Amino acid sequence: MNIPAFKSHFQVEVFPGEGVLLLSEAGAGALYGRAYELVAPLVDGRRSAGEIVDALAGQLDAATVYYVLALLESKGYLTEAAPEIPAAVAAFWHGMDIEPRTALAVLRDRTVAVLAAGGLDPAGMHSALEAAGLRTGLRESARLWLVLTDDYQREELAAVNQAALQGARPWLLVRAGGPQLWLGPLFIPGETGCWQCLSSRLKRSLRSSSAGKGVSEIQARASALCEAIERYSGELSGGEVRVTCALKDWPPGEAYHPNDIMLYSAGQYARREAWNKRGSRFNRVPEPFTPDPVVDWTPLWSLTEERHKYVPTQLVYYGAPARAGDDTFYAFGCSNGCASGNTLAEAVLQGFFELVERDAAAIWWYNRLPRPGVDLVTFDEPYLLELAEHYRTRYRRETWALDITSDLGIPAFAALSRRLEGPEEQILLGLGCHLDARIALQRAFAEMNQMLGVASSAGKGDRQPLEDRETLTWLREATLTKQPYLAPDPAQPPRRLGDYPKQHSGDFLQDIAYCRQIIEARGMEMLVLDQTRAEVGMPVVKVVVPGLRHFWARFAPGRLYEVPVGMGWLKEPLREEDLNPVPIFF
């Protein structure tokens, strides 16, 4: 390197006696030592390495100066000075980790054609590109098409897409209207998806939405995004592995009858028409499934037996048919046990926690069990106390929590709130589960808080009325007097943080193994379906544990009746007709 210079996106600050800071929008680097403090001010893009050595004669020996310069270069802080390139342009390319001279040479050798859809004027974009050093030209000879539009669903884009595919021409979509510029995606024929892929996904998601929760705005936004990815990944794309056959064709132990997982009672099947006439979004009863119908089956990996087990595809994907050409409603595909995560292991763990949470909720809710309250102060979570105070002062609501932990011993909570004024209590409910009791309780309150907007929609006046009849009925009619199981049991002391032993290890794989031990000791197994979509990349799974209860109204024999007796909460199991007639509605 003849004339070294710090890369242009760095702001170099020397702090005598402490070191040198290299600041950029992407982060900061720190250099400690007197040698850096002496060398850095002289790396100005005008002096050669030899001139820097001469300038520091008597302060640093030549070997040390050359060594410092070599270290700075190896760390990616230095580049060869390029005074002919404007500093702002050089800073942009350095920030992208691209040498400015290389970038500008490539740009001079490339031609961009600007196309427009929806009547937009491309003149401004032409000028901007040329001012940035790019060459613009005709679409026939350009290396890249830049396509302006005000709507990614413009019909004209179909023709652009077809022409690009035929000519193997890369093209970039840009939405130039509105307060925010949209840039991308970049379509490269033969390497990426095409515009038709994008269009079909935009249309498919047009009438769906996802919500998120958290203790901060950024956490809630991330939660909503992950929820949307989870939902998208749980829809059939057409490339999934499936086997088409009847249940009777499977060897024993290879496949699950769907009701071994859904757990509807014989009485519910017998009264399915009456159940379904209620018009519930969630509490619907499918057609009885016999060994004879030919349906699609999806392989899930059994972590317990380390082999594949098969379940009906309709049960593990949203809105899936029984098989191609057969829409018979044999199984209810839902989000129970679905989760996304930073890693596959994290997603598996979160999906399992949801199963445990809903199993615990079903046992508490349908048996209407009195459960102990929770002493929030002992959890040392300012968010929980601030939320309770905010609800009290802003909304005139009281908040509390119940410990609904089941025989599995994994902390599970229900967070609740009700209005203190007015004829309607509008009771809100949220659930949370985790090996760490703090996180479980925090999740329950975050989910309860998410329901506050739904309660607002149930108000009278000029608000848009809530369309979900079950939720509306609950908000208008439920009270602690009618539903005393929602209140803390005065006969039991409130649970404190110290009542919950440490169970989480901080290692997802270790925690999964621990959770497996819990369910396998009770004769159950853990099944996992990897639903990660290649075009998204974020891990998404569906976890299934046959035997754990959904919190919707499903009343087959099993844990719903056995756990309360086994835990000493009831002397004998309830009859089906004595279970809570109000099903969980979300």
Secondary structure, 3 states (H helix, E strand, C coil): CCCEEECCCCEEEEECCCEEEEEECCEEEEECCHHHHHHHHHCECCCCHHHHHHHCCCCCCHHHHHHHHHHHHHCCCEEECCCCCCHHHHHHHHHCCCCHHHHHHHHHCCEEEEEECCCCCCHHHHHHHHHCCCEECCCCCCCEEEEEECCCCCCHHHHHHHHHHHHCCCEEEEECCCCCCEEEEEECCCCCCCHHHHHHHHHHCCCCCCCCCCCCHHHHHHHHHHHHHHHHHCECCCCCCCEEEEHHHCCCCCECCCHHHHCCCHHHHHCHHHHHHCCCCCCCCCCCCCCCCEEEEEEEEECCCCEEEEEEHHHHCECCCCECCECCCCCCCCCCCEEECCCHHHHHHHHHHHHHHHHHHHHHHHHCCCECEECHHHHCCHHHHHHHHHHHHHHCEEEEEEECCCCCCCCEEEEEEEECCCCCCCCEEEEEECCCHHHHHHHHHHHHHHCHHHHHHCCCCCCCCCCCHHHHHHHHHCCCCCCHHHCECCCCCCECHHHCCCCCCCCHHHHHHHHHHHHHCCCCCCEEEECCCCCCCCCEEEEECCCCCCCCCCCCCCHHHHHHHHCCCCCCCCCHHHCCCCCCCC
